[in-house]
Structures are given as C-alpha cells and as structure tokens.
Amino acid sequence: MSTTPLLRDWFAIVASSAPAAEFHGDRVGLEEYLEQREKSALTHHILLGARVNGTELVLGETRRGGASEASFNASAELSADGARFGWLLMSRSPQVRFAG
C-alpha cells in the first residue's frame, strides 16, 4: 500500500496523462484549468512519498516521451477522514533532480 494514497491517486487520475503547467486559484479555477490543458504530453511519476500525521509529501519527476524533464514536489494537508485535501501545494523545476 502507498504511504501517500491521496497524492498517488491525484497524480494517477488528474496529472499523469496531462502536462504540468502553472495554476493558482480556487476550485472553480482548478476545474477550468484541468479542462483546457493539453493531454498526454507530460506525465508525473512519484519517486518518494511519506505521510506525516495528516500531511502527505511526495517527490517526483515529470517526463516527456519517457525522458525526465523536471522534478516536482507536492504537499497536501488531509481532511480528518483522509479522503480530501484541506490544501494542496505543488512546485516544479527543471533545474533540480531528485534521485528517487
């Protein structure tokens, strides 16, 4: 079982088949962003993850055509039942590489 099931599912469902791009805003803005973005260009792969109390943290890389393009990290505070995000913070940089 994954130590970060909510973030694992986030990337499997929402981000693994679509490219990374900048986003900031509320839920409606996120839904609009997800609807308009290009599909199947850049995929996300979690390399390391941990759950600490009510927070999930992951390190990973984005790949284009199977080749590593950038690293990312994501942190998510979970709801009391662990089924939803209270907040979600992600960043991505082509200048940093994690050795998962």
N, C-alpha and C positions, 0 to 999 in steps of 0.2 A: 504494500500500500504506500502511496506517496505521502511524504511528510507535509506536502503543500497541496492538498486536493483542490482547494478552491482556485488558486492561481493556475495549477495544472489544467483544470477544466477551462478556465478563462482563455488560456492560450490555445488549447485544443479546439475549442468551439469558435472563438472570435478571431484570433490573431494568426493561427498557424497557416491559413491559406490566403492571407492578405498582407499587403506591405505595411511596414511601420511608417508612421508619419506623425507630425506634431498634432496634439489635441489638448485643449484645456476648456473646461466648461462644465455645465450641468448634465444631467441625464439626457435631456432632450437633445442637447448639443452632441453628446456622445452617440446617440442613436442616428442622428443625421450624418455624423462623420463616418460611422460604420457603413451606412447605406451607400455613400458616394465613393468610397475609396476603391481603388483598383484591386482586383482579386488575383491571387496565385502568383505574385511576383516575388515577395519576400516572406520567408517563413521564420517562425520563432521556435527555438529549441532550448528547453530548460536544462542547464548543466548541473546546478546545485540548488538545493532548497532546504528550508527549515521552518518549523512553526515554533514560535516562542510565545507562550501564553496565548493571547488572542490575536497574534500577528503572524502572517506568512511572509517570508522573504525568499526571493529567488534571484539567481544569476543565470544568464543565458546568452545565446548568440542569435543574431538574425543571419539568415543565409539566402542567397540569391543563386538559383541554379545549383544548389548543393554546396556552394563556396561561402565560407564565412565572410560577412560584410561588416558587422559591427557587434558589439556586446551590449547587453541591456541588463538592468536590474528592475525589480518590481517589489513593492512592499504593499501589503494590504492589511488593514485592521478589519477583523471579522465581527459580525454581529454576535450576540450572546449564544445563539444556537449554531454558529459556524457556517451558516448557509448563505450569507450575503456579505458584501463588502460594506464596512462603515465608511471607509475611504480607500482610495487606490492611488498610488504614486508610482510612475514609471519613468525611466530615463534610458537613453540610448546614445552610444558614442562609437564612431569608427576608430577612435584613437586609443581605446582601451580593450585589451583582450584578457578574458578570464581563462584559466587553464583547468576547466572542469574535469 
